[in-house]
Structure formats: structure tokens, C-alpha cells
């Protein structure tokens, strides 16, 4: 074994996104089968929301790094507030209008954190701790 892995610092973002979507779908299916379909859909909606938020966070930071330094902080703050407002609006729609299960949403929103912890452990053990 050469010690070479498919996951490295260059492609970790795409692995995190794919892993989060896959884990979200698996947890949603398990939740729908074991608890209720509403719970499963809520888990999947939370996972999609967290993953989309993560993608928008990265694109916003990359865009802020490409513009002039004197405009970057104002741009980053405006983009951050817009992303936060969008998340708040979507969560409001999911909870109030669509009656999503709150615990399912929380579990789905935690999928990205679970994946980041798993990938951190993987990357640290791959390099010898």
C-alpha cells in the first residue's frame, strides 16, 4: 500500500458536499422508516439546507478574496447577512408553513458538522496523527 488516498486538501470540499448529501439521504431514509415520513423529509431538508449554506459560504469567501481589499470587508459582511437572512427565511417556511419536524431539521442541519468531524479524524489519522 502506497499510503495514497483519494481525499486530500485539494478535493476535500467536494468530498464534504457529496458525503453530507449521502449521509443526509441515508439518515432521512432511516428516519422515515423508523419514525415517520415527516421526520425523514425534515432530516433531508435540513441536510440540503446545511449543505447549500456551506456551498454559499465558500463561494462568498472566494468572491470576497477576489475583489479589492478596501471593498472586501463590506462585501463579505453584506454577503454574510444575506446568507443568514436567506437561511432564516427558509427555516421559517419549513417550520411554520410546511410544519417540518424541528428535531428532524436539527439532525439534518448537523449532518455537515458530523461529516467535518469524520473527515478531520480521517485526515489526521492518515497523516500519522
Secondary structure, 3 states (H helix, E strand, C coil): CCCCCCCCCCCHHHHHHHHHHHHHHHHHHHHHHHCCHHHHHHHHHHHHHHHHHHHHHHHHHHHHHHCCHHHHHHHHHHHHHHHHHHHHHHHHHHHHHCCCCHHHHHHHHCHHHHHHHHHHHHHHHHCCC
